[in-house]
Amino acid sequence: MNKSTYDKLTLEAQWIFSDGSGQSLGNHMFALLQAVEESGKLTAAAKMTGMSYRHAWNQLQQWEAFFGVALVELQKGKGAKLSSFGEKLLWAKKRVDAKIEPELENIISEINLQLRDLKQDDGAPLRINASHGYAVALLTEHIQSPSLKLRFTSAEDALRSLAADECDLAGFHVPENGSGLQRIHAFDHYLNEYEYGLIRFIQRKQGLILAAGNPHEISSLQDLSLQSVKFVNRQHNSGTRFLLDQFLQQQNLSPDHINGYTSEEFTHSAVAAHIAAGMAGAGFGVEQAARQFGLDFIALCREEYLFAYKKDALNLHTINQFQQQLCTTDIQEAIKALSGYSPTACGEDIEFSEIASWT
């Protein structure tokens, strides 16, 4: 096994359905259902998944016999569409995938590091603890040197880990300067301009994620108080939740008047998947999550995503290598491909005075 091979290892969850008689169905069912949803034709779906039409048809019959209900509705002259149960089944997978995504990425990062150690590569990995995000997830794919040990956690836990020397870089996000919004005050317990340096990463848009077509005609946060709108929130210790609470306070909106305020998901993609599955009409998060699931989006603010490090760190050379990699075209083009993301000044140093409300 060479370095280029194990650096590209990925990990995905597999679903297996089993019944009392010992029959089981594997993960490949979802690929065909997804293709039917996208193409609207079983012939096209079979081609997209590398099956013959006959094989796809036989598989579909087998799966429907297993569940005892139809998964796909075929209409003469009108193609194919998922049945109500087929839609629920596919969205169940999408929602679960969105929920467990950070954990899978943490695990594969550990596995790749173990393989690197077995190959006896020189140099310790750069340990990064960071708030989960679409751009951060690109790091292990686009940073060629140094090797990374990336772990997703809350922003506050990332900074706590940095202060305790449990990681080399901590990733966190703050409102853009001039927005009038505050950072999480707990950050002050871990960061100060004398001991820590800051590196710019990306800017991103946060706002309302809405059901496709915006059927509730939501145009502002005020509309969330309508009882007909089911909301899905982020977990209480997340930076995105803190940001939303600031907006609510500014506009004198009570969380008690928002239907679903206490309903929580742990990632932007999980919030979007929840809405796309029809389980809520609105949420709060980044634009890329909305676009990923074909949802509407209303931008409310921009954020800076930063990396903090200790100025007296023994591996400053490795941190400088990381900064230089952030400045490369490869990763910046990948960031630009994300909706609502910008790599402006990516990899450059930033002073504390340039961060919103930091004095």
N, C-alpha and C positions, 0 to 999 in steps of 0.2 A: 504494500500500500504506500503510495507516495503522498507528499504534502498536499498537492492540488486535489487529491481524491478526498481525504478526510476533512479538509476545510469546507467542502461543499455538502457535507451531510446535513440532511433535514429530518424532521420528525413530524409525523401527523397521526392523529387518532384514527383508529379503525372501529367501525360499528359492526357488531355481530348480533343478530336477532336469533333467539332459540326458543322453541316451544317445548311442551312437556313430553313430546314423543321423540325428542332428540334431533328434529329437523332444525337447520340453521340457514341464515342468509348473511352474506358478507357485504362488505362496504361498497362493492361495485354497483349495487343497485342505485346509489345516490347519483353516480355519474350519469346514468341514463335519465333519471328524473330531472336532473339539472339541465341536460341537453334538450329534453322535451320542453321544459319551461322556456329555454332561450330560443329554440327554433320553431316551436309550434307544429312540428311534424315528426312523426316517428321515424320516417325514412332518413331525414336529416339528422335526427338524434342518434340513430344507429351508426351513421357515418362518422359523426363527431366523436363517438366513443370507440370506434374501431371495430364495430360488430357488423355482421351482415344483418339485413332486415329480418330474415327468418330467425336468426339467433336472438335478436333483440325482442322479437315478438314472443318467442318461447320463454325467454327469461322473464318477461313481463307477466306472462300467464302463470309462471311458477310462483312469482312473488305475490300476485293477487290471490292465488290459491292459498298461499301461506297465511296471509293476513285475513282472508275471507271477505275482502272488499276491493273495489276497483282503485287502482292507482292512477290510471290514465284513461281519459275519455276520448275515443276516436269518433270523429264525425265525418261522414262521407262528404268530400268536397271542401271540408273546413279544417282539415289537418287534425292535430291532437292537442289536448291540454291536460294538465294535471287535474285529477279529481280533488275534491275538498280534502280527503284524507291524504292524498299524495302531496298536496301543498303543505299540510301540517307536518307530515313526515320530513319533507325536505327542509322546512324552516326550523324544525326541532334540531336537525343536524347543524344548520348554520348558526343557531343561537348557542348551542353547546360549544361549537368550534370557537366562536367569538369569546366565550367565557374562559376557555382553558388555554387560549393562545399564549398569554404571558408565561404560564407554567411550562408549556411545551418548549418555548424559546429558552427558558432558564435551563431546562433539562438538556437540550441539545447543545447548549453552550458548554455545560459541564462535560458532556460526552466528547465533544471535539477537543477540549483541553486535555482530557485523559489520553486521547489518541496522540495529541501533540507530545505529551510527556513520554509516552511509550516510544516515540520516534526520537526522543532525547534532543529535541530542538533547543537551541541556546536561548537563554533569557526567560525571565519570569513573565507571565502575561500581565497586561494592564487590567486591573480590576475596576470595573465600572458598575456601580449601583445606580439605577436611574428610574425615574417615573416612566411608565410604559407609554409609548407613542409610536406612530407609524414611521417617523424619521429615525428614531433611535433603533428601531428594529432593522434598519438598513446597515447599521454599523458592521456587524459581523460579516456581511456579504461584501462590503466595499472597502473596509480598512484592511489593507494587505499586511501592514507592519505598523505597530507591534501586534502580536496576537492578543486577543481580548477575552476576558472573562466577564461576560455581561449578565447582570442579574436585575430583574425587574422588581421594583418595590415602590412604596409610596415615596414622594419627594422628601418628606420629613425624615423617613427612615434612611433614605440614601445619604442625607446630610449627617445624620447621627452616626452612620457607619463610617463616613469620612473622618469625622471628629475622633472616632475611636480607632482609627487606622485599620479599619476592616476593608477598606477599598481605597483606590487611588484617585478616582474621579466620581463625583456625585452629580447626577443629572436632575435638574428641577426647572420649573417654569414660573415666570412672573409676568404680570401685565406690562404691556409696552409703556415706556416712559411717556408722560403727558396724558395718560388715559384717565387719571383721577382715581384709579383703582389701586388697592393695596396688595402687597405680597402676603403670604402666610406669615404671621408674626412669629411663629415658632422658629422660623429660619434664623432669627436673630440670636437664638441660643447657640447656634453652630457656626455662623459665619461672621467674619469681620475683615475689614480691608487690610489689616496688618498681618494676619496669619494666612490668609487665603487669596488665591488668584482666581479669576473667572475667564472662561473661554466662551465666546459666542458659538452657538450651533445653528438654530433656525428661528424663524418667526412663523407663527401659525395663527389661523383664524379660529375663534371659538364663537359659538352662538347657538341658536335654536335648530335642532334637528326635527324635521316635521314629516309626517306621513306623505307619501308620494302624491303630488297634485294638491297638497295642502287642503284637504277636504273640510277642515274646521275653520278655514280662512283666518289662520293665526297670522298676525302681523307684528306683534310685540309681546313682551313678557306679561303685559296686562291681560292678554287674552287667555293666559294659563289659568286664571281664576274661574274660567267657565267650567262648570261641573261636567259638561259633556266631553271635555278634553282630558284623557288619561295621560298622566305624565310619568316618565321613568327617570330616575335621578342617578347620580354617581354616589359612591360610598362616602360616608361622612368625613373621612380623613383625607380625601383627595383634593388636589389643588383646583380641579374643575368644580367640585362642589363648593369650595370656598369662594370661587369666583362668582358662581351663580348666586350664592347667598348675599354677596355684596350688591349685585344688581337688584335683588329683591328688596334689600334694605334701602337702597337709593330711591327706589320707586314706591316705597311704603307698601309693599306687597307682603302679606302674611303667608308663610309656608302652609299654614293650616287651611288656607283657601285653595290650595293647589291639590287636585285629586291625583294621588300617586306620589307625592313628594317623598314619602318614606320608602318607596319602592326603589331598590338599589341594584346597580350593576357595577362591575369592577373595571371595565374598559370602555373606551369610546365605541369600539366595534360592537360590544355587547349591547350597549344602549341602542345603537342603530339597528341591530338585528332584532331587538325586542320590538321596535317600532315597525320595522318592515314586516314582521310576522303578524301585525295587526293587534298586538297586545297593548299598545299605547299609541297615542296620537302625536306626542311630542317628547323631546328630551333636550339635553344640553351637552354639547361636545364640539369636536373639531369637524371642519368641513369635509375632510377626506372620508370620515366614517359615513357621512350622509351620502356622498357620491358612490362609495363602495356598494351601498345597498339600494341605490336608485331613489334616494329620498330628497326632499326639499331642504333648503338651508337658508337661514337668515343670520348673517354675520353681525355680532354685537361688539367684538373687540379683537385686538391682536395681542399675542403674547410673545415673549422672548423665551426660548429654551436655552439654558446655559449649563455648562459643566464647571464645577468648583474643584479646586485642588489645593493642597497645602504647599505654600511657597518653600518650605524647608524639606520637602519630600526628597528622599534619596534617589528616586527614579525620575527626576525632572527631565532627563534626556529622553526617556521613554514617553513622557507626557508631551514633550516637544515634537516627537515623531508623530504622535497622534494628531496634534494640531496641524502639522504639515499635511497629513493625509486628508484632514477635513477640507483643506484648501484645493484639493484636486478636482478636476472636471468630472471625474467618474461619479463620485458621491454627490456632487452638487447637481448634476443632471438628474440623478435618481430622486433627489429631494424636490426638484422643480416639477417632476411628474406627479407629485402628490397635490391634490386639490387644496388650495388655501395655505400652502407651505412656501416659504421663501428661504434660500440659503444666503441672503445678503450678509456679508462680512463673516461668513462661516469660517471658523478656525482662528479668528482674530481675538486678541485680548480685549476685555471690556472692564472699565473702572466701575467700582461700586456706585459712584455718583451718577452714572448713566442709567442705573436701574430704577424703575418706578418706586418712588417713596423711600429710597434708601439714602440715608444721610450719614 
